[in-house]
Amino acid sequence: MSLSPKIGTLKRGIPRMEYAPLSAKVAWLRSTLMSDEQLATLSQGDLPTCIASLSNTEYGKWCAGISQNSRPRQVYDLIKNCIIACEKLVVRYAPGASKKYLEAYMLHWDAEEIKANILYSYREGYASLQGFIEKLGPPWNELNKRLDETQKAGDAVLLTAATDEIYLKELISAYNKLRSCERGQLAKFVETQYSWFFYKANLLNQNYSTSFEYSIRPKILQMNFQDLLKGLQFNEAVNKGDETVTRSLHKWAESQRHNDQFSPAPAQAAFYLKEEEGKKLGEIIISKLLRLKLAGTT
């Protein structure tokens, strides 16, 4: 399946007012992004000061209850739920196929939760894993087809890769339903993710001596990981590849700050940057919690 559209220079068929509400909400979301200086300030001082400093931000009402008794997972969930709420508010104002695309992108939150539950269930035993997978609804119920090969391979990583593939199928399907002039600025974002998935799945097959079958294949890879990851062991290669993709997507998201508004690309970029911010904020708060817990045991 080719992801690359024919990119037009004119925004034919897209009335300016069609994207006006979305553009306004994207501008709002961008205005909530913290600077590096703000995050650095939050990293200093104690936990109560950090939480108090968030009171006038979008995180305020979500993080107000965080204390030294909170667990890292609670912090992660609170920040995640705040960001999801922000993204849903923006998506509400997206027109037509752009709304479907942004909703498909947000499935990555479900994918991350499912992958975490897969790993937990697998440690509990195959029966637990099977029970979890069988309860999933569409599109995630496709994972049922991967249970046998997961059992044969003796590792749940194949099932997590299948979860990534389902997410990408949904994203690419929604992407291809956009008008060509709407897809242009999104091409690098979507193709970079799929190029890395395609290469990582090949690494998986080599490492586990399996034959992971793809239901979608790119005709052209946006990024070539062959030279970058040559000679690395599986885990090292995956970590380095993930870091490379993260840097590439961050650079793309930053480049969209002042680009064409008649596309879901600016919203996609704002979502990505907000999620990066959330990860950094979570790390700051959790590090303070861990220091408090460590101090309490000495």
N, C-alpha and C positions, 0 to 999 in steps of 0.2 A: 504494500500500500504506500503510495507516495504521499508525503505530507507537504511537499513544497507546492504552494499555489503559484499561479501566474499573477504576479504582483502588478496591479495597475497604478498609474500615477494620479488618476482622477477618482474621486469618491462618488462615482455615479450611483444613483439609486439609494443613497443614504441621506435623507433629509437632515439638515443641521440640527433641527429641534429634536430629532429622534434620540440623539445622544446627550442632549442638554441636561436632563435630570441625573443621568449616570455621571457625567463629567463633574457636576456639582458635588455629588457624594464622594467621588474619587478625590476631589480637592480637599474635602473635609477629612477623609481618612489620611491623606498625606500630611495634613496639618497636625495630626495626632502623633506622628512619628517623632521619637526622641532623638536628639543629637548624640553623638559620641560623648560629648562633654556632660550631657545630662545623665547618661548611663554611668559614666565614670564617677560622677557625684553620688549616684545611688549606691555604687559599690563601696563607698566609704561610710564610716559610721556604723551604728548598730542597727538591728532589725527593726525596732519600733520607729526609728527615724526614717528608714527606707520606706516602710509602709505608709507613714504619715506623708511622705513626699509624693506618694502616688495618689493622694486623695483627690487632687484636681485633674487627674488624667482619666482616660477611659478604663484603666485598671482599678481605679479607686474603690468602687462598690464591690468589685469581685475579690479584691485582695484585703479588704478592711479587716476581715476576721483572721488573717494569718498571724500566728503567734509562735513562740518557741516550742509549743506542743504540736504544731502542725507537722504533717509528714511530707516528704518531698513529692510524693505522688499527688497529694492534695494541692500543692502549689502548682504543679504542672497542669492539673485539671482546671484550676481556677483561671490561670492565664490562657489556656487553650479555649475555654468557654467564652472568655472575654473577646478573644480574637474572632472566634466563630460568629459571635453576635455582631461584631463590627462588619464582618464580611457579608453576613446575611442582610444587614441593613443596606449595604451597597448594592448587592445583587437584586434586591427588590426593585431598583430603578433601572436595571439593564433592559434594553429592548430585545425582543424576539430571540433569535438564535444566540445572541451574546449572553443572554440570561442562562440558556441551556449550557453554554460552554463554561461559564463561571461556576454553575452548579456542579458540572462534571469535575471541574478542578477541585472543588471542595470535597469531593469524595476521597481525597487523599487523607483527610482526617479519619474517615472510616477505615481506610486501608491500614493506617498506622495502628489503630486500635485492634483491628483484626489480627495483624501480625504479632502484636504483643500477646494477645490471647492464644494464638497458635503456639507460640513458644512456651507459654505457661502450661497449656493443656498437654502439650507433647511431653513435658517433664513429668506430668501427672500420670501419663500412660496413654497408650494408643486408644483405648476405649474412651477416655476423656476427650482426646482430640477429635475422634470421630463424632462424639456427641455434640461437641461445639460446632463443627463444620455442618452437620446435618440440620442445625437450627437456623443457619444463615439464609436470608432471603436474597432475591435477585439484586444486583448481578453477581453477588458473592457466592451464591449457591453453586456456581461453576466449579468451585474448589472441590466439590465432591468427586469430580473426575480425576483429581490429582492425589487422592488418598492412597491408592494402591502403590504408586511409584514412590510416594513419601515413605511408606512402610518398608519398601524394598531397599531404598537408599539409606534408611536408618538415620535420617536427619530431617528436621522440619524446615530447613532452609529452602528446600524445593517448593514447599507450600507457601512460604513467604514470597518467593519469586513469582509464583502463580498469582498471588494477591496483587503484586505490582503490575503484572500483565493485565489483569482485569481492569484495574484502575486506568491504565494507559489506553486500553481499548475504548473505554468510555470517553476519555479525554479526546482521543483522536477522532472518534465518531462525531462528537460535538464540534470539534475544530473544523472538520471537513464540511459541516453543514453551514458554516459561516460564509458570507460572500467573500470572493477572492480579495477584495480591497480591505476587508476586515481581518483576513488571515495573515496578511503580509508581515505585520510587525510581531505577530505571535509565533512565526515559523521557527525562529531560533529557540524560543523557550520550549516548544513542544518537541522539536526534533532533537535537541540536546538531551532531553530526558530519555527519549526512546533510543537514541544511539547508545547511551550508557546502559540502558536495560538490555539491549541486544548483546552488547559486548559482555556484560556481567553474566548473562545467561549462558554464554559460551564458556566463560570461565567456570561456571557451575558444572557444566557437563564434563569439562576436563578434570575438575577436582574430584567429582563424585562418580565418574565413569557412568554417567546417565545420558539419556537422550531427551532432554527437555524440549518439547515441541512448542513452536511458536504459532499462534493463530494469526499474528500480524508480523510483517517484515518490512523494514525500510528499504527503499531502492537506493537511497544515498544516505550515508552516515554523516551527520552534522559535525561530529568529532571523531577523530581516530585515536584510540587508546592503545594501539598496538605497541608503539615505541615507548610511550609513557610508562607502561606497566610491565614491560619486558623483563623477565627474570625474577619478578616478585612472586612470593607465595600467595595463595588465594586470599587470605585475610588482609595481607599488606596491600595487595592489588585493589581489593574492594575499598579499603579505607582511603587509599590515594586517589582512586577514581571518584569516590564520593566527594572528597575535598575539591578536586578539580572541577567537577560539575557544579558544586556549590559556588565556587568563585565565578564561574562562567555565568551562572544564572543571576548572581548578585550584580555583576557588571551589566548584564542585559537590563535588569530591573531599574538600575540607576539611570540607564540611558533613556528610559521611557518617561522620565519625570516631566519633560517638556515636549514630548512628541505628540503626534496626531491624536486627537480626542475621539475620532469617529471609528472606534474599534474597541474591543474589550481589553486590548493590550495594556493601556494605562491602569485599568482596574486590576488586571492580573499582576502587574508590576507592584502596585501598592499592596496587594495581598501578600506577595512574596516578602517585601521589605518589612511589613508588619509582623509576619511570622518569624523572620530573623530576629527582630527586636524582642519578640516574646521569648525566644530561646535564650537570648542574652539576659533578659530580665529574670527568667527562671533560674538561670545559673547563679546570678547574683544573690537572689533570695535564698536559694537552697544552700549555697556556700555559707551564708550567715547562720542558717539553721544548724548545719553540721558543726560549725564552730561552737555554737551554744551547747549542743549536745555533748561535744567532746569536752568542753570546759566543765560540764556538769558531772562528768565521770572521773575527773581528776581531783 
